[in-house]
Amino acid sequence: MKRAPRKSLRVAVGADHGGFPLKAKLIPWLQALGFEVADLGTHSEEACDYPLIAYKVARAVSGGEFDRGVLLCKSGIGIAIAANKVPGIRAGVCADPYDAEHSRLHNDANVLVLGAEKLAAPKAKKIVETWFATDFEGGRHERRVKQISAIESAVRSAEGGGDLPALE
């Protein structure tokens, strides 16, 4: 279940202006742990639109350019909603290490989302550390992750003019 963080992981990190200060603390820390980190924006506290940052990170993860992603905004909610619109992304907002562990164990989350306004750097680091140190449990959870993928496929098919099928 839990193990030491993979130091060879490629991680895409992004934040809006509300998450920028915490992102600026997390990136060098992640690099010091040995992760290959790409900062996909924003690069200041100047107001910006979080959906664009979420899309950059989610697209990079879903396309295989990066193994996982980390996103930050004030609450984490909006940026998670936007990231989850990208097929193949399972972004979870995690407020504590328990959330982080279970988002990986049960949901195989590939994007960690943090609500920066309510997290001090030490707690955020503990959440990130737990998230990267936890493997997907598989088993009954594998079936559920496959169901999520099936929903994505059904929606994409329906966008071509078909009806949404019932999933069992």
Secondary structure as UniProt FT lines:
FT   TURN            7..8
FT   STRAND          10..15
FT   TURN            17..19
FT   HELIX           20..32
FT   TURN            33..34
FT   STRAND          36..39
FT   HELIX           50..62
FT   TURN            63..64
FT   STRAND          68..73
FT   HELIX           77..83
FT   TURN            84..85
FT   TURN            87..88
FT   STRAND          91..93
FT   HELIX           97..105
FT   TURN            106..107
FT   STRAND          111..115
FT   HELIX           116..118
FT   HELIX           121..133
FT   HELIX           140..159
FT   TURN            160..161
//
